[in-house]
Amino acid sequence: MLNSRHYIEKRDFMRMALNCPVNYQSTSSSQEQKTGTCVDLSANGISFLCADKIAVGDELDISVKPQLAISPPFNAIMTVVRVEQQGSSNTYCVAGVIKLIN
């Protein structure tokens, strides 16, 4: 029997690596919807790359758009828990907890 704890990170839920578009928008403002690239998704979290330095604690309305049309978009509200600049580029990795699935 395969034990789910055999992966390296020892997290509660395994991450699914993705490389697909994610649309995001702040839930507290009327800013326009922007697009990033989803890096990974788990049962309670998500991370994506974008050009915006989003503040920790912000709530975002997100929509992950799978590459194959046979899968519908994944829509949720997330709370940002970590933002890391990627090297010297103007790209940020935004990670958060999924609070509500729409």
N, C-alpha and C positions, 0 to 999 in steps of 0.2 A: 504494500500500500504506500502511495506517495504522500508524504507528510507535507502540508502546505508551508511549513516553516523551513524548508530546505533552500529557499532562496536567500541571497546575501543580506538584504536590508532588514529582515525580521519585522516588517510592518504588519499591521492588522490586516491589510488588504493588498494583494499583489497589484502592481501597476501594469497597465496595458500601454505599450509604446505606440504612439500615433504620429502621423505626419500629415495633418489635414488642416484646412482653414477653421478658424474660430472667430466668430463675430462677438464683440463685447461692447458694453455701454454701461456707464455708471447708473446705478438705480436712484441716485440722489440728485442728478442734474439732467438737463435736457441736451447734453452734448450729443453729437452725431455718433452713430455706430461706427466702430473701427474694426479692422481685421488684423489678426495675428495668426500664428501657426501653433496648433496644439502639439505638445511634446508627449505628454502622457496623461492617463486618466485612470482613476481607481474608484472603488465604491464610494469613497467619501472625499476625494480630492482631485485636483486638476492642476496642470502647469502648462503654460504657453509662452511663446516668444512674441514680443511686440516692440514697437518703436516708442512707446510711451512709458515714462517712469510713473507708475501708479503707486499711490500711497498705501502702506500697510494699514489694514482696517477698512479700506474701501469695499463697498459691496458692488458687484458687477452682475449684470444680466448677460449671460453667455449663451451662445449657440454653436455647438461643434458640428461641422458639416462633413460627414464621412465622404470619402472619395467615390464610393460605389453608391449609385442611386437606390439600390435595394435596401439601404439602411436609412431610416429617417434621421433628421437632425436631433441632437441631444440638447435640450434647453434646460437651463438651470440658473439659480442665483448662487453666487459664490462670495465668500469673504476672503480678501487678500491677506495672507499671513507672511509672505516673503517676496521680496523683489530684489533681484541681483542683476547688475550690469554684466553683460557678456564681454569680457576683455575690455579693449579700448573702443569698441563699437558703440553705436547708439541703439543697441538692441538690449532689451531687458527680459529676463525670465521671471514671469509672474506665477506664483504658486498660491493655491488657496484651498479652502475647505468648502465643499458643496453643502449649502444650507437648505436648498429647496429645489426639487426637480419639477419643472413645469410640464 
